[in-house]
Amino acid sequence: MLTYDEAVKDILSFEFIKEGEAIDVQDSVGRILNVDIRATLDIPPARTSNLDGFAFVKASGDQLKLAGRIVAGQATQMSYDPGQAVAIMTGAVVPAEFDTVVAIEDCEQINASLWQIKKMPELGHAIRPRGGDSHIGQVILPAGTRILPQHLAIISAQGLNSIEVRQKARVVFVSTGAELVEPGHPLPEGKVYNSSLMMLKALASGCDADILYVDHIAVDDAEQFKSVIAAQLALKPDLIVTTGAVSMGTEDYVPAVFTSLGIDKVFHKVAIKPGKPIWFGKKDQSFVFGLPGNPVSTLLGWLLFIRPLLGLPAKKLWLPLSEDIQSSMVLSRFLKAKLSGKTVTPLCSQDSYQVSSLLDTDCFIRLPAHSTANAGDLVEVFLL
């Protein structure tokens, strides 16, 4: 049985290739860059003032003989003598003759054109260098970046109104289980509502994916399941994700059906809890995942394995534990947890069927097999 790290390595040995498409920058939030974005100009494009004050030559002394006023956005075409100064606004271009800017509050006015410096600044004070933020040719956002709202400011500052993003992944979801009922319908005795499927749809929408098809096989019928998966494979989606019937029980027909359809198995089972029975394979350009059916295992399967395939690596960090934890299992455990200031706290409810504990879950702690971690120890944390 593969370890978590071995399984991720196997997944990432495949290239998830999508062609690019040009879209408006204003529509790009949530999309994934297909190529590097390089700076097309220096930011700022010239030396500019960092505050409201006066630009002058420091060596000329502490009296400022004003020869003009420059505001942001104004071109500087005049030339100045070393003994002169100009009033300058934040963001305005500093003329080449001047080497320092002094804040207006550090000066005292003597008359309409003469000011006295009360507090002399350092040479070069308050002058933003040309290209101090970014320079021409610099990669400002690398390919593979998922565009966030703050990225739009960076892109727009370069004068770009369209960018090349990766085409959205085309995803199919099929859940299984005669015990499941779709939300909104009456719940017969012995049944439960299908909670994993709706969660998967939301997870996909947050990962730059288009959902092509969603279905639930409401009877434990391998032939019906095979017919649905075969039809979807014929449409050549990028990703097929199924839930349930993937373990070793008498009704767990999914692995056998995948094999019968010519899907090449990469692995079945990973030494983790929850989520051990996960199945992964590929046919032509379609990747196929069989996830366990309970919601926590489904969530972990998406977080740990499917997101990385889509070019969105798991978000990890190391944090100190707030309390002792231990595991006698031969599997690595992924414990539901909550960030608590600068520490992380495992939740009491760890059974994978306990959906309500997801309300307090904002991360998972990875605890290696047969291990103990004490309060204060650093542990690996996977953020949702």
Phi and psi in degrees as a GROMACS rama.xvg file:
@    title "Ramachandran Plot"
@    xaxis  label "Phi"
@    yaxis  label "Psi"
@TYPE xy
-72.8896  149.419  LEU-2
-79.3804  169.028  THR-3
-56.6796  -48.385  TYR-4
-63.49  -38.2836  ASP-5
-65.9323  -39.4235  GLU-6
-64.8502  -43.842  ALA-7
-63.5337  -39.708  VAL-8
-60.7775  -42.3687  LYS-9
-62.6325  -42.1777  ASP-10
-63.0161  -45.8968  ILE-11
-75.7036  -6.08706  LEU-12
-72.5141  -14.5926  SER-13
-95.0197  143.439  PHE-14
-94.8017  123.931  GLU-15
-92.2003  99.2722  PHE-16
-103.894  126.025  ILE-17
-130.358  143.137  LYS-18
-72.1411  162.217  GLU-19
-92.1964  161.873  GLY-20
-147.133  144.836  GLU-21
-87.6586  131.656  ALA-22
-135.853  162.008  ILE-23
-65.3306  141.322  ASP-24
-56.4967  -39.4027  VAL-25
-64.8707  -16.1399  GLN-26
-104.443  11.7169  ASP-27
-95.7519  -7.51979  SER-28
-60.2666  130.55  VAL-29
92.0265  -14.6157  GLY-30
-85.6666  164.781  ARG-31
-110.676  126.734  ILE-32
-61.4167  136.161  LEU-33
-93.2672  -24.1199  ASN-34
-137.422  160.816  VAL-35
-61.5585  143.253  ASP-36
-100.108  120.843  ILE-37
-108.039  147.211  ARG-38
-63.2903  132.472  ALA-39
-98.3395  -7.54104  THR-40
-154.807  162.665  LEU-41
-75.5261  140.542  ASP-42
-123.569  120.37  ILE-43
-67.3604  158.614  PRO-44
-77.4838  -5.10751  PRO-45
-155.877  171.84  ALA-46
-66.3456  130.086  ARG-47
-131.539  160.198  THR-48
-82.2831  141.368  SER-49
-92.7962  -1.1568  ASN-50
-160.791  170.602  LEU-51
-81.1471  126.419  ASP-52
178.906  -137.663  GLY-53
-134.643  133.14  PHE-54
-94.0499  135.611  ALA-55
-158.337  175.976  PHE-56
-97.5834  117.78  VAL-57
-57.9422  -37.843  LYS-58
-68.3291  -11.3845  ALA-59
-80.7094  -5.22897  SER-60
109.055  -169.924  GLY-61
-103.856  11.959  ASP-62
-109.669  134.421  GLN-63
-108.746  112.897  LEU-64
-97.7418  103.523  LYS-65
-70.6472  133.13  LEU-66
-123.283  14.2101  ALA-67
157.403  -174.746  GLY-68
-144.664  134.844  ARG-69
-125.283  130.258  ILE-70
-112.585  164.586  VAL-71
-60.332  135.623  ALA-72
89.9911  -4.79592  GLY-73
-90.8712  129.968  GLN-74
-72.4922  143.267  ALA-75
-105.484  102.462  THR-76
-110.178  -11.768  GLN-77
-81.09  158.253  MET-78
-113.87  153.491  SER-79
-130.787  153.354  TYR-80
-82.3268  153.726  ASP-81
-58.3338  -28.5652  PRO-82
-84.4707  -1.39237  GLY-83
-94.0293  170.005  GLN-84
-145.406  164.098  ALA-85
-132.982  144.149  VAL-86
-71.2408  136.883  ALA-87
-138.526  141.827  ILE-88
-100.708  159.277  MET-89
-56.567  129.26  THR-90
89.6948  -8.07541  GLY-91
-75.6618  151.387  ALA-92
-71.8641  131.393  VAL-93
-86.0414  121.34  VAL-94
-56.6637  149.94  PRO-95
-60.1962  -26.9236  ALA-96
-70.8034  -20.4979  GLU-97
-101.15  147.225  PHE-98
-122.521  1.55093  ASP-99
-152.995  150.805  THR-100
-125.031  131.924  VAL-101
-111.778  139.895  VAL-102
-68.0198  144.544  ALA-103
-61.6336  -31.3503  ILE-104
-73.4553  -10.8038  GLU-105
-97.0745  13.1933  ASP-106
-128.375  160.811  CYS-107
-128.377  132.112  GLU-108
-79.3171  130.94  GLN-109
-97.6803  -47.647  ILE-110
-150.952  -168.364  ASN-111
-60.4361  -29.7271  ALA-112
-122.791  10.2484  SER-113
-133.297  128.44  LEU-114
-126.351  150.639  TRP-115
-110.993  128.044  GLN-116
-77.1002  122.897  ILE-117
-89.7909  -30.9127  LYS-118
-134.336  104.304  LYS-119
-73.1261  124.648  MET-120
-80.9237  169.201  PRO-121
-70.0077  154.976  GLU-122
-56.1692  131.857  LEU-123
83.2144  2.97718  GLY-124
-57.2375  136.833  HIS-125
62.8245  24.8338  ALA-126
-110.751  117.365  ILE-127
-78.7114  126.513  ARG-128
-72.9856  150.398  PRO-129
-59.9032  131.909  ARG-130
73.4723  14.5695  GLY-131
-64.8352  -24.6784  GLY-132
-96.2205  -47.9754  ASP-133
-154.639  153.554  SER-134
-126.159  158.297  HIS-135
-53.9329  130.703  ILE-136
92.104  -14.8094  GLY-137
-69.1702  138.336  GLN-138
-75.2297  114.354  VAL-139
-97.1789  -25.1586  ILE-140
-143.635  118.706  LEU-141
-79.5835  156.144  PRO-142
-55.0691  141.751  ALA-143
96.5451  -10.2319  GLY-144
-70.186  133.653  THR-145
-85.3104  122.228  ARG-146
-70.6591  126.466  ILE-147
-109.932  162.358  LEU-148
-53.4051  -39.6933  PRO-149
-67.3884  -22.7879  GLN-150
-67.0938  -26.0903  HIS-151
-62.5551  -34.2711  LEU-152
-64.9011  -41.0935  ALA-153
-64.9605  -44.6499  ILE-154
-67.4716  -45.8833  ILE-155
-64.8416  -32.2426  SER-156
-62.9922  -19.7584  ALA-157
-90.5683  2.91572  GLN-158
80.4962  12.3207  GLY-159
-87.8968  135.674  LEU-160
-117.074  -0.457226  ASN-161
-145.967  150.086  SER-162
-140.128  162.63  ILE-163
-97.7417  119.173  GLU-164
-115.58  163.485  VAL-165
-72.9669  137.546  ARG-166
-58.4299  147.223  GLN-167
-66.2748  143.184  LYS-168
-66.7443  137.604  ALA-169
-98.5521  114.911  ARG-170
-119.757  141.747  VAL-171
-118.65  136.266  VAL-172
-121.64  131.22  PHE-173
-135.977  119.804  VAL-174
-101.382  154.042  SER-175
-127.639  162.541  THR-176
129.641  115.259  GLY-177
-67.5495  -15.5004  ALA-178
-83.2222  -6.63026  GLU-179
-97.0955  141.171  LEU-180
-125.416  139.418  VAL-181
-72.2793  139.868  GLU-182
-54.728  143.604  PRO-183
98.8095  -8.29887  GLY-184
-110.963  155.67  HIS-185
-58.0779  148.634  PRO-186
-107.783  103.791  LEU-187
-66.6968  161.342  PRO-188
-60.6014  138.359  GLU-189
86.4462  -4.69323  GLY-190
-103.081  163.254  LYS-191
-134.758  158.669  VAL-192
-77.8162  147.393  TYR-193
-78.508  95.9202  ASN-194
-95.9469  -23.2026  SER-195
-69.9826  -37.5349  SER-196
-65.6261  -44.0905  LEU-197
-64.2705  -38.606  MET-198
-63.3258  -42.9102  MET-199
-61.6866  -40.3797  LEU-200
-60.3433  -41.8907  LYS-201
-67.9528  -40.3023  ALA-202
-61.8622  -39.538  LEU-203
-66.5362  -40.4101  ALA-204
-64.6036  -25.0228  SER-205
-88.6287  4.52272  GLY-206
-124.887  32.6498  CYS-207
59.8343  46.5998  ASP-208
-126.294  148.12  ALA-209
-104.344  127.384  ASP-210
-88.6787  114.098  ILE-211
-83.9179  -34.7356  LEU-212
-158.31  137.759  TYR-213
-133.358  132.539  VAL-214
-149.389  155.825  ASP-215
-127.056  125.629  HIS-216
-87.0693  103.905  ILE-217
-83.7779  -0.814598  ALA-218
-127.311  149.311  VAL-219
-80.6847  79.8867  ASP-220
-129.312  106.739  ASP-221
-62.197  -37.4394  ALA-222
-67.7876  -40.6344  GLU-223
-64.3386  -43.2925  GLN-224
-60.8866  -43.7484  PHE-225
-60.4982  -41.9188  LYS-226
-62.2083  -42.5411  SER-227
-65.6316  -46.8553  VAL-228
-66.7506  -38.8986  ILE-229
-61.7445  -43.2749  ALA-230
-62.6654  -39.1697  ALA-231
-72.3796  -38.3921  GLN-232
-60.7215  -34.0598  LEU-233
-64.3874  -24.7179  ALA-234
-85.542  -3.05451  LEU-235
53.3701  56.8878  LYS-236
-71.4394  165.954  PRO-237
-75.8209  -32.1353  ASP-238
-149.039  131.58  LEU-239
-117.33  126.745  ILE-240
-123.41  123.37  VAL-241
-114.671  157.718  THR-242
-127.373  139.057  THR-243
87.4751  164.366  GLY-244
57.167  35.9013  ALA-245
-118.354  3.90328  VAL-246
-94.9934  -135.46  SER-247
-120.207  10.7835  MET-248
-75.5378  172.035  GLY-249
-66.6395  -24.0823  THR-250
-98.437  6.85849  GLU-251
-90.926  79.7157  ASP-252
-91.6662  -8.93712  TYR-253
-58.6655  -49.6889  VAL-254
-57.4118  -41.7274  PRO-255
-65.212  -38.7349  ALA-256
-65.3177  -43.9511  VAL-257
-56.3566  -45.2418  PHE-258
-63.1757  -42.0329  THR-259
-65.4943  -23.0307  SER-260
-90.1916  4.36094  LEU-261
80.5955  18.9337  GLY-262
-80.3659  123.241  ILE-263
-76.4789  118.077  ASP-264
-72.6894  131.792  LYS-265
-95.8895  -46.2576  VAL-266
-158.302  157.158  PHE-267
-137.836  117.024  HIS-268
88.7787  134.468  LYS-269
-130.932  142.194  VAL-270
-77.2481  65.1711  ALA-271
-134.273  159.142  ILE-272
-141.314  127.334  LYS-273
-79.3694  170.203  PRO-274
104.044  9.8831  GLY-275
-54.1161  -41.7765  LYS-276
-76.5354  9.67961  PRO-277
-52.5988  140.342  ILE-278
-119.672  138.562  TRP-279
-138.849  133.615  PHE-280
-157.601  -174.853  GLY-281
-150.979  141.232  LYS-282
-136.763  121.932  LYS-283
53.7672  -123.97  ASP-284
-97.3158  6.52976  GLN-285
-95.8072  125.448  SER-286
-91.8236  142.776  PHE-287
-129.107  128.185  VAL-288
-120.762  132.02  PHE-289
-107.784  111.806  GLY-290
-101.481  150.108  LEU-291
-59.0887  155.819  PRO-292
-84.15  -23.4029  GLY-293
-72.8742  147.898  ASN-294
-59.759  -37.8077  PRO-295
-68.4282  -41.5272  VAL-296
-64.2887  -39.2287  SER-297
-62.5541  -46.1488  THR-298
-59.621  -46.1719  LEU-299
-64.2085  -39.6136  LEU-300
-58.6916  -42.3508  GLY-301
-67.5021  -47.2096  TRP-302
-63.7779  -47.2663  LEU-303
-83.793  -29.8001  LEU-304
-121.9  -43.2384  PHE-305
-78.3352  -44.5808  ILE-306
-54.3948  -47.0918  ARG-307
-59.2857  -37.5023  PRO-308
-60.9069  -36.894  LEU-309
-79.5806  5.29792  LEU-310
88.7412  16.4919  GLY-311
-122.55  85.9499  LEU-312
-59.1925  152.511  PRO-313
-57.9106  138.462  ALA-314
-88.5091  112.494  LYS-315
-124.194  151.486  LYS-316
-155.731  170.321  LEU-317
-112.899  129.152  TRP-318
-135.585  153.436  LEU-319
-74.6769  142.583  PRO-320
-73.0235  148.573  LEU-321
-91.5112  -13.4741  SER-322
-154.909  165.704  GLU-323
-72.0244  143.448  ASP-324
-140.798  154.094  ILE-325
-148.718  158.792  GLN-326
-141.811  130.471  SER-327
-101.948  7.64134  SER-328
-80.0628  155.891  MET-329
-84.7004  -1.60385  VAL-330
-107.353  150.574  LEU-331
-70.5663  134.924  SER-332
-102.778  140.704  ARG-333
-112.584  106.442  PHE-334
-95.4405  130.323  LEU-335
-59.2974  135.243  LYS-336
-149.724  168.526  ALA-337
-133.028  134.917  LYS-338
-70.5985  132.409  LEU-339
-129.669  88.382  SER-340
65.2562  -119.29  GLY-341
-99.1686  12.1914  LYS-342
-125.288  176.297  THR-343
-129.881  139.336  VAL-344
-121.492  122.838  THR-345
-69.5635  144.423  PRO-346
-81.3398  157.595  LEU-347
-70.7904  -36.7348  CYS-348
-89.2398  99.9249  SER-349
-108.629  -9.28205  GLN-350
-63.1478  139.667  ASP-351
-68.8287  -17.0238  SER-352
-81.0347  -12.4576  TYR-353
-82.2968  84.1141  GLN-354
-67.8766  -35.5406  VAL-355
-61.5631  -25.4808  SER-356
-68.9459  -14.9587  SER-357
-65.4826  -19.5916  LEU-358
-59.3414  -34.5982  LEU-359
-99.9762  -0.472451  ASP-360
-89.5617  120.83  THR-361
-122.014  5.12792  ASP-362
-166.878  171.658  CYS-363
-126.141  139.117  PHE-364
-94.2858  130.817  ILE-365
-92.6022  117.836  ARG-366
-116.493  113.772  LEU-367
-59.8093  159.05  PRO-368
-59.0703  146.585  ALA-369
49.433  49.6201  HIS-370
-131.831  160.5  SER-371
-129.629  139.468  THR-372
-131.129  131.396  ALA-373
-99.8326  159.742  ASN-374
-52.5773  130.488  ALA-375
97.5663  -20.5211  GLY-376
-69.267  145.235  ASP-377
-78.3439  132.721  LEU-378
-128.14  155.562  VAL-379
-80.8309  128.749  GLU-380
-120.71  131.005  VAL-381
-106.126  117.126  PHE-382
-82.724  146.138  LEU-383
